[in-house]
C-alpha cells in the first residue's frame, strides 16, 4: 500500500477524514512523519522487511494504521476514550507484527512448487 493510501486509512480510523475530500498536504505530512518514526522504531527491533519509502506490505497495514493513529490521535483531537483504545491496540499491533515475522512465512511473497 502506498503511503498516501495508508494516510487515508489512518485518517479514516481516527474518524477525521471526509471521504468527499482529498487528503491535505499537511495531513499527509503528519501521517508520513508518524509512520517514519514508528518505522524506525520497528527497524531498530528488526521488525520491518521493507524499505521506508517502499509500499507497505498488506499484512502490516492494519497494525501500522493503529500504531500511527495512536501516535497522532492527540493532534487531531480524537476523543480520549478512543485515543486510549488506539494506544492499547498499538501494543497489540506490535505483538501481531512480531508473530507474523516469527512465523517465517511471508504471504506477500508466495513461492510456487512445481511437481
Secondary structure by P-SEA (a helix, b strand, c coil): ccaaaaaaaaaaaaccccccccccaaaaaaaaaaaaaaaaaaaaaccccccccccccccaaaaaaaaaaaaccccccccaaaaaaaaaaaaaaaaaaaaaaaacccccbbbbbcc
